[in-house]
Structure formats: C-alpha cells, structure tokens
Amino acid sequence: MVDIGKRIKQLREERGLTLKNIADNTGLSVGFLSQVERNITDPSIASLKKIAEVLGIKLKEFFEKVPEKKVVVRKDERNKLLIGSSKIVYELLAPAMNRKMEPILKMVEPNASSGEVDGHEGEEFAIILQGVLEVCIGNEVYVLQEGDSIYFDANQPHLYRNPGTEKCICIWVVTPPTFS
C-alpha cells in the first residue's frame, strides 16, 4: 500500500515546493499539511484532490501503477490506498483507462468515516457486501445493511461512516472517476 504522507512529501520536494506553497494554493493550513505528510492526520479525498491539483498530478497518481492497457485486473494487482490511519482501504477494481465510471472496493473499519462532507459533479452507487454503512446525503441519513444498495446525485453534500462493530465491505461506483 502507498504511504500517502510520504508520497505527498516526495512529490512536493521533487517540485521544489514548500508546505506554505501548497497551503497558499489549497486553502489548507501548513500545520494540517505537515501532519498529513507525517501521517498524523488523515486527509479527506477532497483535501487530496486539492493537493494533487497543486502538485500537477491526478489523484490516481497517489496509487501504485497498474498498466493502463489491461482489461482484467487480478486481485493481487489492484491499486490500493490507505489514507494515513483513516481505517478505510480503497481498491481500484478496473484499470485506469480514462473511463467514465470508477468501481472501487472499499473496506471501512468500525467507526471509520469518509471525513468532511463533500459534494461533486456526477453520480454514485454502492452495494454493501458485508457489515453496515451509514450514508448521509444532504440532511438524510440512510443505514445500509448487507445486500442493500444506494444510488444518488453526488452534487449533494455526502459522507459515509461505519457505525457497526465489524468491517464494512462495499463496492462503490463513482462517475466521473475520483482517482483518474
């Protein structure tokens, strides 16, 4: 798995940027960015998008590379990302080929949350394979059990968390892709 903090620091230093440069261009504080680089604080996907934009990369570049011409992605070849100690593992289920949608296997530990409320262009779909997941969309809260699915307009502010006592495993499909 990728050490996201170490990877951000490496990319920042390769570009000759300071934490202040990144902070000024993302709206994130220098202290927060320093803690992210040291894996003390977990960035949300929204924060990672801002950092990636300043670094001039796509979000997917925080992942290990999978050859782009593949049609099949074997289980042991999936790109995996654990953001700090967020307790959520993201596995990309399809090759990065400029697709219109992105299927992701998410493993969400008990009490883990996607972090800040985020809204963005597109649509999202999820199906719960194991455990329970609470999905908040706008002012509505949905508790999904094994076998339940949800489909929603991603423009609405949303987040998810595992309120259960066991790991939640779900397949999440996002359009347009988050990590590509």
N, C-alpha and C positions, 0 to 999 in steps of 0.2 A: 504494500500500500504506500501511497505517497505521503510524505511528511509535508503537509501543506505550508506550515510556517517556514520551514527550511527552504522550500521551493520558492515561496514569495521573496524571501530574503535574497536567495541566489539570483532570481530574475531581476530584482531591484538593483542589486550591486552590479550585475552584468551591464545594466543600462546607465550606471553612474548616477542613480537617483538616491536621494536621501529619504528618510521617513517623512520629513517635512514636505518634500516634493509630492510624495504620494498623498499625504494628508490634505495639502492645499488643493489637489485636483480631485479628491474623492469626497471631501466633506467629513472624513473620518479623522479622529484625533491621532496625534503622534503616539500618545500613550497606548491607545487601543491597538494601533498597527504594530507597535513594539511588542505588546503582549501576544498578538497573533503570531508574529514571527518566532516568538519563544514558546509557542503552544500553551500559553497560559490562558488565553481567551479564545473562544471559538467564533470565527466569523460566520455570519449567515451567508446564504447563497447570494443575496442582494449585495452584501458587502464585497464578496468575492468578485462579483460582476464588475463593480466599480474599480476594484484593484486591477483586475485583468485588463480593463479598458485603458487605464493609465499605463500599464506595462506594455500595451500594444499587442496583447495576445487574446485568443478566445478562451473562454472558461475551460474548454476541454483540454487545453494545454497544461492544466494543473494535473492531469491524469497521465499515467504511463501510456505510451503509444501502442496502438493496435494497427496493423497495416490496413489502409483505407480501402483496398480493393476487395476485401473479404466479403462474402455473403453470409457465411456461417461464423459465429463467434462461439468457440468452445468454452465450457465452464471455466477452465483454468486459464483462459486467455482474456477474460473480461477485465476491462479497466475498472479499478476500484478506488474509491476515495473515502477516507475517514477524515472529517474536518476537525482537527485538534482532538479534544475529548468530548465532542458533541454526542457521541454514542449513536450516531446514525452512519451506516455504511451505505454508499451508493455504488451500484454495479451497473455499468452501461451494458445493455443486452443486445445492442446492434452496433455494427461498425459505423464509424464516423464517416459518412459519405454524403454530406450536405443534404440530409433527409429533411422531410417536412415535419416529422414527429420523432420523438425520442423515448423509447421504452427503457425504464430504469427499475432494477430490483433494489428495493430499499429494505434495510434491516434496522429497525428502530428499537433500541433498548428501552426498558421500562423507565418512565419519567423523562425520556428524551423528547426534545421539541425541535421543530424546524427553525425556531428563533423568531426574529421580528416578522410582523405581519407584512406581507408582500403582495402586490398586485402587478400584473404584467400582461402584455398582449398574449392572446391565444386561448387555448382550452386545455383542461387537464382531466385525466381519467385515472382512477385507481381501483384495484381489486385487492381485498385482503386475503392472503393465503393462510396466515396464522396469526393468532393474537387479536388485539383490539387496537383501533386507532381513532382518535378524536380529531375531526376536521372542522375547523372554524372558517366559515366563509361569510364575510361581512359580519352581521350580527347573529347569524345562525350557527348552531353547534350540532354536528352530526357525529354520533358514536357508531363506528362501523365494526362489525364482528367478522369472523372468518366467513368467507363466501360473499360478503356484501361488497358492492361497488358504488362508486360515485363519479359523476361527470359534471363539470362546471366550467363557467366562463372565468378564465384566470385574471381578467381585468379587475375582478372584485378582490379586495384585500383578503388574504387567506393564510392560514398556517395549520400545522398538524402537530399532534403530540401523542405519545403512548401513555395512557393513564393506567394501563394494566400492570400485572406483575410478571409477565413473560414477554419475550421479544416479539415484536410485530414484524412480520414479513409481508411485503406487499409489492405488487407490480404497479408502477406509476408510468403513465404515458403523457408526455408534455408536447404541445405544439405552440409555437415553434420550439425547437430544441433549446434547452437551457445551457448545455455544456458544449455545443458545437459552434 
